[in-house]
Amino acid sequence: MEKEAHEQYEYARKRIKQKKVLYFHFVLFLVGSLFMFVANEFFKVGEPMEWDIWATTIWFFIWILHFIKVYITDRFMNKAWENEQIERLVARQKNKLQQLESKIADDLKK
């Protein structure tokens, strides 16, 4: 039971860290986007193209991917999911091994 409680604690700690990094990434995105907008509009860096819109759009897309990883992918593909997949694959391998052993035994009887 203690091992299970420790695993739950570690999972919760990992999830909190992921969310913290995601929030930091969002704040960095906002500040960076504001900086790029000011640099382009007021200081005319990169004239005549509006590069800040493209850079902000690409950065936002990357942030959306990060959000999906934290809130969708990692929520369902956690340690329990990994253990379930491992057990399923081990059971499949054992089943194939038994089939091969029975086939070899049948071939030896002939």
Secondary structure, DSSP 4 states (H G I P E B T S, - for coil): -HHHHHHHHHHHHHHHHHHHHHHHHHHHHHHHHHHHHHHHHTS-TTTTS-HHHHHHHHHHHHHHHHHHIIIIIHHHSSHHHHHHHHHHHHHHHHHHHHHHHHHHHHHHH-
